Amino acid sequence: MVKKAIKRRDATGHLDAEYERKLRASSQPPRDDGQAFLTGFHTGEPLAEEMGEAFLQSATSGEESEAERRDRILPEESGGPFVRTRASQEFAYDIDESNIAEATREPLPKTSLADP
């Protein structure tokens, strides 16, 4: 007894409609958890964030930007953004929880044990 050949393609090379329907039915459904690759535009990893920004800058400008980005001066390098406050807000002139009246004054730190 000879088995009948399965017709998989038509004369033009396209998949037979019935065979394609059987293939789709037997294949696994796609896993779609709603997140293909990214969960957002930002990450908690500074290096990954920097590399992503460098890639986007290079891709959108058409120029290599890594050397320029590496050599730029960031606000953190010069002390960061400053908030101006009055001395009365920063320095304590009276006694509080961290500066009690019974506290003794500690000596200045020494650079070595040989210093008196």
C-alpha positions in Angstrom: 0.0 0.0 0.0 1.5 3.3 -1.1 0.9 6.4 1.0 -0.6 9.4 -0.8 2.0 12.3 -1.1 1.2 15.3 1.0 0.6 18.4 -1.2 2.7 21.1 0.4 3.1 23.6 -2.3 1.2 24.7 -5.4 2.6 25.2 -8.9 3.9 28.7 -8.1 5.9 27.5 -5.0 3.5 28.9 -2.4 2.4 26.8 0.6 -0.9 24.9 0.0 -3.6 26.6 2.0 -4.7 23.4 3.8 -1.1 22.4 4.7 -0.4 26.0 5.9 -3.5 25.8 8.1 -2.3 22.5 9.7 1.1 23.9 10.3 -0.3 27.0 12.1 -2.6 24.9 14.2 0.2 22.5 15.3 2.7 25.3 16.0 3.0 26.9 19.5 1.3 30.2 20.0 3.7 33.2 20.4 4.6 34.1 23.9 3.5 37.7 24.4 4.0 39.0 27.9 3.7 42.6 26.6 7.4 43.4 27.0 9.5 42.4 24.0 12.9 43.7 25.1 12.7 46.8 27.3 10.7 47.7 30.3 11.2 51.5 29.9 13.6 54.1 28.6 15.7 54.4 31.7 17.7 51.9 33.7 19.3 51.9 37.2 22.6 50.9 35.7 24.7 54.1 35.0 27.0 52.4 32.5 24.1 51.0 30.5 22.3 54.4 30.5 25.5 56.1 29.3 26.1 53.6 26.5 22.5 53.8 25.4 22.6 57.6 25.2 25.9 57.4 23.3 24.4 55.0 20.8 21.4 57.1 20.2 23.4 60.2 19.8 25.7 58.4 17.2 22.8 56.9 15.4 20.7 60.1 15.1 23.6 62.4 14.3 25.5 60.1 11.9 28.8 60.9 13.6 30.9 59.1 16.2 30.2 60.8 19.5 31.9 58.5 22.1 35.2 60.5 22.3 33.2 63.8 22.6 30.9 62.4 25.3 33.9 60.9 27.2 35.8 64.2 27.3 32.9 66.5 28.3 32.8 68.0 31.8 29.8 66.9 33.9 28.3 68.9 36.8 29.4 66.2 39.2 33.0 66.8 38.4 33.0 70.4 39.6 31.0 69.7 42.7 27.6 69.3 41.2 24.7 71.7 41.3 24.8 73.9 44.4 21.9 75.0 46.6 22.6 78.4 48.2 21.6 78.5 51.9 22.3 80.9 54.7 24.9 80.0 57.4 22.1 80.0 60.1 20.5 77.1 58.2 23.7 75.1 58.0 25.6 75.6 61.3 24.2 74.9 64.7 25.1 77.4 67.4 23.1 75.9 70.2 22.7 72.5 71.8 20.6 69.9 70.0 20.3 66.1 70.0 23.6 65.6 68.1 25.5 68.2 70.2 24.7 67.6 73.8 26.0 69.7 76.7 27.8 66.7 78.4 29.8 66.0 75.3 33.6 66.3 75.5 35.6 67.9 72.7 37.6 65.3 70.8 41.3 66.1 69.9 42.3 66.7 66.4 43.1 63.6 64.4 46.8 62.6 64.3 48.7 61.6 61.2 50.9 59.1 63.0 51.3 57.7 66.5 54.7 59.5 66.9 53.0 63.0 66.9 52.3 64.2 70.5 
